[in-house]
Amino acid sequence: MRNHEVTRRQALLKEDGSLREPGWSRQLVQRYDRSQIKAPKFRIKEWDYYLVLNEEFAGAFTISDDGYIGLPATSEEGNTGQRRRRRLSS
């Protein structure tokens, strides 16, 4: 399942709150409904992760909501192999 590409439009979660089809997608195909999560609101952790990648550059951008704190962060790596991470204030 680790490298499974999800291509079908569908709900993200099953009736019991578990993932319908674990994997990744090139675009938004899974519908997310927070009310389907079977956990207390303070335990819900949500984040968006975006990656831009080619032979010479990799850049990632993450936005997280941990219920009590929000945290944006970026990470870039150029073709020199030097890695830079930057945490942005929320």
N, C-alpha and C positions, 0 to 999 in steps of 0.2 A: 504493500500500500504506500510505501514511502514516496515513490515517484509517480503516483497515479494522477492523471489529469482528469478533472471533472469537466465535462462538456455539456451535460444535460441540464436544462433549467428545471429547478426543483427546490423544495424547501430544504433548508440546511439541516434541520433537526427532525427526528422521528417523534412520534407521539410521546415516547418515554423520555425525551430530552436528549437522547444520544445522537451522534452524527449519523446522518443518512448515508453519506458517501464521503469518507475521509479522502483528502487529496488537495490539489492545488488547481487553480484555473487561470487562464490568460485574461479573463474579463469576469465581471460580476455575473455569475449564472445561478448562484445559490441564494435563495431568499432567506434573510435573517429576521427572526421575530423573537425579541428578547423575552416576551411573555411565555414562550415555550420552554425556557430553561427551568429545570426542576432544582433550584438552589435558592437560598436566601439572597436577597439583592446585594448584601455586603460581600458575598463570596463571588459575585460575577466579575470576571476580568475580561475586558474587551480591548482589542487593538486592531489597527490596520497596518499592514506592512507592504511597502512598495519597493521593488528592486529594478534598477536600470543596469544592464550588463552588456558589455561587448568585450572584444579581445584586449582592449587597453584600459578599461575603466569599469569599476563596479561602484554603484551608489545605492544606498538603502535609506529609506525614510520610514520611521515608525511613530505612530501616535497611539498611546495607550490610555485607557481609563480603568483604573483599578478599583473604582467605587468610591474611594476616599481621596485619590490623588490622580491628576492627569500628567502625562509625561511625554513630550515629543523628543525624538532623538534622530540623529543622522550618523551615517558611517560611509566613508569613501575610501577607495583604494585605487591608486593609479598604477601604471605599468612598471613603476620602479619597485613595487612591492611594499612601499611604505604605507602603512595603514593609519588613517586619521579617524578619530571618533569625536563627535561633538554632541554634547547634550544641551538642548535648548531649554530655556526657562518657560514655564507654562503660564 
